Amino acid sequence: MEVYLDHSATTRCCREAADLMVRIMTEDYGNPSSMHRKGMEAENYLREAASELAGILKVQEKEIYFTSGGTESNNWALVGTAMANRRRGNRILVSAVEHAAVSAPARWLADQGFDVVVLPVDRFGVVKMEALEEALTPETILVSVMHVNNEIGSVEPVEEIGNLIRKKAPEAYFHVDAIQAFGKYRIYPRRMHIDMLSASGHKIHGPKGIGLFYVNEKVKIHPLILGGGQQNGMRSGTDNVPGAAGMALAAKMAYEHLEEKTARMRAMRDRLADGLSRIERVVFHGMPSGQGAPHILNASFLGIRSEVLLHALEDKGIYVSAGSACSSHKRAGSAVLTAIGCSREEMESAVRFSLGEETREEEIDYTLDVLKALVPVLRRYIRH
């Protein structure tokens, strides 16, 4: 049996999106910047994609931009906003559990002279609101906090954060990395006081290489990519028409019967957590089941290195991740697990299971049976 439990790394592109993209690439392949009919056909695909995504978020179509993915969207949010507003202030707030696509540009901005403040989190990975309130000053130009943590599934109180920013520092912009939340939660930026939002196609059964960046029309932001002036001069480069159309269709499908899908994922996650809790020396990280994301479960199997267990599971046809897929090849300890106070042993033995809407009970049960047999053997082997 093959069991894929790494949906937070990427998802299988759904057949409907793949078929649509093939048609666009092989039949309706015009450049939307061209003036002829083929170009107009391509432009219509882009407009329809932007309209679909704007409808899901309940924002304006003109506030939707297409990027190469979540990393570009996050970089644009931080660097583009910082450079456009540096005369007004220089303070930028990010949480201690952000993805590298936010933390790395934040560090770069600090090197450029910006006052970057890293907000602490509690042991569940949730931003400490008192720290945020204290850090908000008239000099604050941007706050960036993710919606769902990609490693441990913590859910940040983004609406509460948005309300606090509006109250304490109304001139500051609020950016949300929603890459792990989009397609799992209903997100309404205007109601939640979110000025910018990032999402990615390949996390929702859409294609790789395409991202969404929502920017409120009132936000002052500089483009990062200059050239032909596409997307109203804000993101130059030949538009990825197949990617945009594929992502929009995948998003539409993700939000159909959303509550049923997330409830089923949460039931599968709880089934997995219950089974893992019966294995000795397993430590969970993140929020309690009813509060965390429905699709992510992070656990340390003390006494076994993450990579060892990952490959042992792979041999049995089970695919999981040792932390974030984007940082799994780095030797440094997880910044997220460090921020929530994990020990070195816990960090070295942490494994992330991330489920999808197609995950079945028999897959969870097979995974648990394999783990119950593997873990004692691996622990005995390592002790010797």
N, C-alpha and C positions, 0 to 999 in steps of 0.2 A: 504493500500500500504506500502511495506517495501522499504525504501530508505537508502542505505549505502553510506554515505559521509565521510568515515574515511579511505580512501585508503592509506593515508600516514602512518597510524598505521600498517595496513596489507592489503593484498588483497586475494581474493578467488583464491585458486590454480586452474589453468586451467585444464580442463579435460584431455587434451593431456599429460601434465606433470604428473598428478596423475596416469593415466593409465600406463605410462612408468615406473614410480616408483614401482607400484604394480608388474609389470612383473619382474623387477629386484629383488625385495624383495622376490618374491615367486618362480621364475624360475631361473633367472641368479644371484643367491645370493652368489656367491663365494667371497672370500676375495682376493682383488687384490695383496696382498703380497704372496699369495700361488703360488706354482710353477706349479700346475696342470692346466688342461684345464679350470676348473671353475674359477680359479684365473685369468687366461689369459683373459677370457671373461669379467670379472669385470674390469680388467686393461684397456681393450679396451674401455669400457664405459667412464672411467676416461679420457683417452687420447682424445676421441672424444669430450667430454665436454670441456676440456681445449682448444682444437683446435677451437671449435665453439666460445668460449668467446674471445680467442685471435684474431680471425678473426674480431669480432665486434669492438674490441679496436685497431686493426691493430698493435699488438705487437707479441712477440714470445710466442709460446706455453709453453716453459720452464719458462716464467715469470709469469705464472698464478698459484696461490696457492688457495686451497680450505680450508675454515675455518668454524667455527660453525655459523658465521653470521657477520653482520657489526660491532658489538661491538668488537669482537675478532680482526677483521681486523684493526680497528682503534687503539686498544690497542697495537697490534703488531707493527704498523707503528711508534707510538710514543715511546714506551718503548724499542722495539727492536733496533730502530735506535739510540736512545739516548745512550743506553748501549754500542753499537758497536762503537760509534764515540766520546765518552766523552774525549778522549785524544786530539782530534783535536779541540774541542770547547765545550761550555756548554750552548749556547743560543738557546732557542726554542721559536718560534713565533706561536701563535694561535690567532684566531679572538675571539671577545667578544660574538659571536653568535653561537659558536660551540655546537654541541650535547654533552650531558654528556659523551658519549663514547670517546670523545676527551678531553673535559675540565677536566674530573676526572683524567685520567692518566697524564694530564699536571700538575695538582695540586700535584699529587703524585711525579712526577719528580722534582717539585720545592722543595718538602720536602727532596728529595735526594741530593739537592744542585745545581740543574740546574737553570740557569737564564731564567725563563719563562716569556715572555712578552706577555701581552694580548693586541691585536690590537683593537683600537676603530673603531666603524662603524658610518655611518651617520644615519639620521632618517629613511632611507629606509632599513637599515640593511646591507649596503654594506661597505666593508672594506675601510678605508681611505688610499688611496695609498701613500700619503705623510708620514703618520705614519709608513707604512710598509717600505718605502725607508729609513726613518731615523733609524728604528730599525734593519735593515740589517747591520751586521758588520762581520768582518772576523771570529768572534767567533760563528757565527750562523751555526748550524748544521742541523736544520730542521725548515721548515715552514709548518703549517697545516691549511688549509682553506677549508671549505666545498664548494661544487658547488651550491647546492640549499638548502636553509634553510628549515628545516622540520616544523617549526611553522608558518612562515609568507611568505614563498615562494620566498624570495629574491634570486637573482641569482648573484653569485660573479663572477668577471671578471677573471676567473682562467687563461686564456691564457695570459692576461696582467700581472697578478701576476707572472706567470712562466717566462715571458720575463724579468721582473724586477729582479727576483732572479738571473737569469743567468747573468745579467749585473752587479749587485751590489755585489752579494755574490755567485759566480759560484760554490763554493764547497758545498754549502748548498743543502739539499734535499728538494723536494716539495711534500707533501702528500695532496691528495684531498679526502675528504669524499664525495663520489658520490652516496650515498645510495638513496637520493631522486631525483637524476638526471639521473642515469642509467636507460635506458628504456624510457626516455623522451627527452634526448638530444643525439646527436652523439658526442662521446668523443674520441679523439685521443691523448693519453698521449704523444707520442713522439713529435708530432707537437706542443702540448701545454706545453711542458717542464714539464710534470708531472712525477715524479719518482716513486710514489706509489699511488695506488687508491683502495678505498674500495667500495664494492657493496654488496647487500643483495638479496637473492632469493625471500623472501616473499613480497617484495615491487613491484615485477613485475609479479605477478600471478604465481610465483614458490613456492616451499615448504619452510617452516620454518626450521631453524636449519642448514642452509647452507649459506655461504658467499664466496665472491670472494675477493682475495687480489692480485693486480698486483704489482710486484716489478721489476723495471728495473734491468737487470742483473749486472749493474755496482754499484748498491746500496750496501753499507756495512751495514748489519743488522743481529742481533742475533735472533735465534729462541726463542719463549716463551715457547713452549711445547716440552719437551724432552722425548725420549722413544725409540720406535722401528725404528726410522729413516725414516719414510715415507716422501713422497714429498721431496726427496733429502736431508733428514735430517733436513729440515727447519720447518716441522710441523708434529710431530709424532702423532700417534694414528691411529686406523683403519679407512681407508678412507670411507667417507660417499658417496658411489657410487650412491645410488638412489637420494640423494640430489643433487649431482653434475650434474647428468644427467638431473634431473628435472629442475634445474635452467638454464642449458644451453639451453634446449628446450624452456623454457619460455622466455629466452632472445632472442632467434632466432625469436620467434613469436612476441615479443614486437617490434623488429626492422623492421618487415615487414610493409611497408606502414606507417612508423613512422610519417612522416610529416602530413599525413591525420589524424592520430589519435590525435596528439597533437593539431592540428588546431581545431578539434572537441571538445576536452577538454577545450581549451581556450574559445571557443564560449559558452560552458555551464557555465564556470566560469564567463564570462562577463554577461551572462544572470542572474546568481545568484547575482552578484555584483550590477547590475542595479536595480534589485528588492529590494535588501536590502537597497540601497541608498534612497529608497522612504519611509523607516521606520524612524521615529523620533529617534534622539540620537543614531545613529549607526556610529561608527568610524572604519575606515579600517586601517590595519597595513601592511607595506611592500611596495613593489614597485608598480608603476602604472601598469595597466593591461598588456599593450604591452611589458613591461620590465620584469615582474615577471614570475615565473613558471606558466605553463598552468593549473596546477591542484590543487593549494593551494590558499585558500582565508581565511584570518584571520580578524575577525571583533569583536568589543566590542559593546555589547548591554547595554549601560549605565543604571544603576539602577537595573540590574538583575545579580545576581551571576552566573558565568559560569555553575556551577554544577546544579543549579536550572533549567536553560534553557536546559541544556543537558538532564536531566531526563524528563523534560516536552516534549521535542522532541521525546525522546525514547518512551514515552507513545503513541505517534502518529506514531510509526514505523520508525522514522528518527534517524539515528545514526551519530553523530558528535563527536568531541573531544574538551576537554577543554585544549588546548595547546598540547604539545607533549605527546603521549601515554606512553612514557617511564618515564615521570615525572609527570603525571597527578595526582598521589596519594600523591605527596609531597606538604607540606603546604607553602613552600617558594615561593615567586613570581617568575615568569618566568625570567630567565636570559636574554633571547632574548628580551622580551618586555622592560625589565629594560635598556638594552643596547641602545635601540632606543629611549629612553626617555619617555616611556609611564607613565601615572599617575597611582597611586594605584587603582583608580576606573576603569581605562581602563584595567588594568591587571586582576582585579577580575571579569570582565565581558567579557573576551575575549573567543571567540569560533573559532575553526579551522574547516573549511569545506575542505575536500580533495576529489577530484573527480577522477574517473577512466575512462578508454576508453569505458566502457559500460554505463556510466551515461547518462540518457535520458532527453529530454526536459520536459516530463511530471513529472519526479521525481523532477526536479528543480522547476517547477511551483507548484507542491504539497507542497514542502518545503516552498516556499514563502507564499503560502496561509495560511499554518499552522502558520508561524511566524507572519504574519500580524494580525492574530487573537490572538495568544498567548501573544505577547510582551506587548500590552496595559494591558491585564488582570494581568499578572505577576507584572508589575510595580505598578498597583493599589493595589494589594495584599501586596506587600512588603512595600509600604508606610503606610499601616494600621498596 
